[in-house]
Amino acid sequence: MTNIRIKAVDVYHAKKQVNNDVYLEHFKKQGKDITNFLDIMGRKERYVIDNHEENTITMAIEATNRVLKKVGLEGKDIDMIVFSTQVPEVTVPSNAVFIHHAIQAKKGTVIFDMNANCAGMTIAVEQASRYMKSNPDVNTALVVGSDYLSLVADPKDAMTYANFGDASSAIILEKTENDTGFIDAMFEVDSSNRNNILYPHKGLSQTNKASESAEFMLWQPFDGAMVLPDAYDMFKAILERNQLKIDDVDAFCLSQFAKVNIDKIQKHFDIPEEKFIYVGDKYGYTGTSSPFIALHEGIESGKIKRGDLILFWTIGGGHEFITMLFRY
């Protein structure tokens, strides 16, 4: 039976590292104390772009080159490129075209962009895995997630300005006949929250026609803990339908949006803390790439080894959730 396994993963982040002190002082000047907010979110450091040369695409190319070098592959070896971002450098052409050009991929490569916000890269890996199973001509795929989130962060809003970091992750998927790789994925959508997070917040048509600014992301205050009951149900359901138990999971690579949510999931299921990979204190919240930066950290630290069962979970604006099981 043909399975789809993770061959390798790598990351790239912006060069400038910024610690909490910068943001505490920034908001203090506005009469706000965000100390508790930063503790809840689990932030300490983050990397942000501070030049005119880097962007979503350049970060993606850097991550791509790193993962290709790691496994000794070239652009001609890649049959499929999926680019996930919610901050595209351009809307035309596809951002994946720039990746294709940078690595000199072949003409017959399947390429496309997809945007499922912060859930995007996880969904892209799930979609690519299922597609590879059905297409005999696609044996190796590159999935890249990259978000230049500080570009759209509102200096008056701690949720975006003090929370976001800029980074990219690239992953190589390949076919294997071994009993490993992609297992299953499950989705949940609550579209009643479609107006909570918006960019541009008046829509592209109104922004362009009215010549209004679309500088910052609109983030309406909402209780982030409201996502947890859905997460609990999804974890139970996907494990049950694959004849697995929560104790069978070796590592959890979850959304790095809020450390408090990871802690609550850990306590709810009474899971050993060491099974959770957390990188939000070092990278900030990097959006689409965050579960795979956690994966990279887990592999590099030795916490994740070949054969381990990994549960991925993340959420995109709207809200859309994905839970995915992978045997690394």
Disulfide bonds with the S-S distance in Angstrom:
none
